[in-house]
Amino acid sequence: MSVHTRTFSGRDILPYLDQLARLRIEVFREWPYLYAGSLAYERDYLATFTRAEDSVMVIAFDGDEIVGASTGLPMRHETPALQRPFRENDYDIDRVFYFSESVLKKEYRGRGLGKTFFREREAFVRQLGK
């Protein structure tokens, strides 16, 4: 297996939405989440990242197959419910970049991809000058 990662942002994520939605359902179906999920919900959730030009999506590929992904975006693009604890504690949400979730197929875990996901998301935010 030759796994490689690529970093995408905003609308560049669009071609991968269906594969990413299926991956999220597969990974979150496992313990402890036991999430049933639906493609429609996942597409809608992931669309948030496509609308934010300064979002980040690090995707892990094994050949052409997506085997993992890690997301992030400025807090100002998140839902009011997620922003609320920051606002209530006097954080300037324009200064918070939220690293949301990372998902990785079971057989690819334990190979350091989680660390790669963090490094690449952090590098992306630094490139934004934030």
C-alpha positions as a printed NumPy array, in Angstrom:
array([[  0.   ,   0.   ,   0.   ],
       [  1.366,   3.374,  -0.974],
       [ -0.659,   5.922,   0.92 ],
       [ -0.221,   9.589,   0.133],
       [ -2.044,  12.698,   1.289],
       [ -3.172,  15.806,  -0.517],
       [ -4.577,  19.014,   0.904],
       [ -7.681,  20.64 ,  -0.55 ],
       [ -9.678,  23.74 ,   0.266],
       [-13.074,  25.168,  -0.57 ],
       [-14.574,  24.112,  -3.879],
       [-11.595,  21.86 ,  -4.657],
       [-13.208,  19.346,  -2.275],
       [-16.363,  18.983,  -4.422],
       [-15.199,  16.066,  -6.626],
       [-14.603,  13.955,  -3.51 ],
       [-17.857,  14.582,  -1.613],
       [-19.53 ,  11.241,  -2.269],
       [-16.429,   9.211,  -1.445],
       [-15.858,  11.268,   1.702],
       [-19.493,  10.865,   2.75 ],
       [-19.261,   7.074,   2.389],
       [-15.967,   7.005,   4.296],
       [-17.445,   8.994,   7.2  ],
       [-20.433,   6.65 ,   7.412],
       [-18.14 ,   3.592,   7.352],
       [-15.804,   4.881,  10.068],
       [-18.502,   6.343,  12.324],
       [-20.526,   3.13 ,  12.084],
       [-17.821,   1.447,  14.205],
       [-17.686,   1.434,  17.983],
       [-18.021,   3.723,  19.903],
       [-20.128,   5.875,  17.562],
       [-22.474,   3.247,  16.086],
       [-23.68 ,   5.949,  13.69 ],
       [-26.067,   4.9  ,  10.934],
       [-25.697,   8.059,   8.849],
       [-27.002,   8.857,   5.417],
       [-25.352,  10.075,   2.243],
       [-27.691,  13.072,   2.13 ],
       [-26.754,  14.21 ,   5.648],
       [-23.034,  13.666,   5.052],
       [-23.077,  15.524,   1.723],
       [-24.813,  18.447,   3.415],
       [-22.331,  18.412,   6.317],
       [-19.327,  18.27 ,   3.989],
       [-20.737,  21.05 ,   1.814],
       [-19.858,  23.441,   4.658],
       [-16.196,  22.873,   3.808],
       [-16.768,  23.504,   0.096],
       [-18.427,  26.873,   0.803],
       [-15.567,  28.12 ,   2.99 ],
       [-12.623,  29.148,   0.811],
       [-10.329,  28.916,   3.834],
       [-11.399,  25.429,   4.914],
       [ -8.973,  22.535,   4.833],
       [ -9.471,  18.892,   3.92 ],
       [ -6.457,  16.602,   4.041],
       [ -7.317,  13.441,   2.148],
       [ -5.363,  10.185,   2.37 ],
       [ -5.351,   8.097,  -0.8  ],
       [ -4.257,   4.531,  -1.436],
       [ -3.997,   4.706,  -5.199],
       [ -7.285,   6.338,  -6.235],
       [ -9.188,   5.137,  -3.173],
       [ -9.847,   7.573,  -0.342],
       [ -8.891,   5.847,   2.909],
       [ -8.905,   8.802,   5.292],
       [ -9.628,  12.487,   5.683],
       [ -9.132,  15.252,   8.192],
       [-11.016,  18.533,   8.226],
       [-10.848,  22.043,   9.588],
       [-12.229,  25.496,   9.036],
       [-12.402,  28.891,  10.676],
       [-14.884,  28.862,  13.545],
       [-16.862,  31.678,  11.917],
       [-18.091,  29.114,   9.34 ],
       [-19.354,  26.703,  12.   ],
       [-22.856,  26.454,  13.415],
       [-24.044,  28.825,  16.146],
       [-24.269,  25.853,  18.536],
       [-20.57 ,  25.103,  18.074],
       [-19.624,  28.774,  18.3  ],
       [-21.619,  29.326,  21.5  ],
       [-19.045,  28.024,  24.067],
       [-16.355,  30.183,  22.488],
       [-18.526,  33.292,  22.484],
       [-19.71 ,  32.644,  26.049],
       [-16.07 ,  32.498,  27.175],
       [-15.055,  35.667,  25.329],
       [-13.109,  34.013,  22.52 ],
       [-12.957,  35.927,  19.275],
       [-14.27 ,  33.295,  16.852],
       [-12.444,  35.052,  14.003],
       [ -9.204,  33.994,  15.715],
       [-10.167,  30.308,  16.138],
       [ -9.467,  27.726,  13.46 ],
       [-11.399,  24.575,  14.318],
       [ -9.79 ,  21.227,  13.522],
       [-12.905,  19.125,  13.324],
       [-12.632,  15.393,  12.799],
       [-10.282,  12.88 ,  11.285],
       [-11.52 ,   9.602,   9.863],
       [ -9.378,   6.709,   8.733],
       [-10.241,   3.209,   7.602],
       [ -9.378,   0.657,  10.26 ],
       [ -6.668,  -1.115,   8.268],
       [ -4.729,   2.156,   7.845],
       [ -4.597,   3.1  ,  11.519],
       [ -1.388,   2.976,  13.522],
       [  0.812,   4.134,  10.625],
       [  1.264,   7.767,  11.62 ],
       [ -1.418,   9.218,   9.359],
       [ -3.073,  10.984,  12.305],
       [  0.155,  12.915,  12.889],
       [  0.359,  13.683,   9.179],
       [ -3.208,  14.999,   9.264],
       [ -2.309,  17.404,  12.1  ],
       [  0.931,  18.566,  10.464],
       [ -0.763,  19.262,   7.144],
       [ -3.713,  21.101,   8.686],
       [ -1.354,  23.206,  10.808],
       [  0.773,  24.01 ,   7.735],
       [ -2.368,  25.074,   5.877],
       [ -3.386,  27.482,   8.649],
       [  0.138,  28.924,   8.775],
       [ -0.064,  29.548,   5.001],
       [ -3.246,  31.538,   5.643],
       [ -1.176,  33.777,   7.888],
       [ -3.331,  33.014,  10.903]])
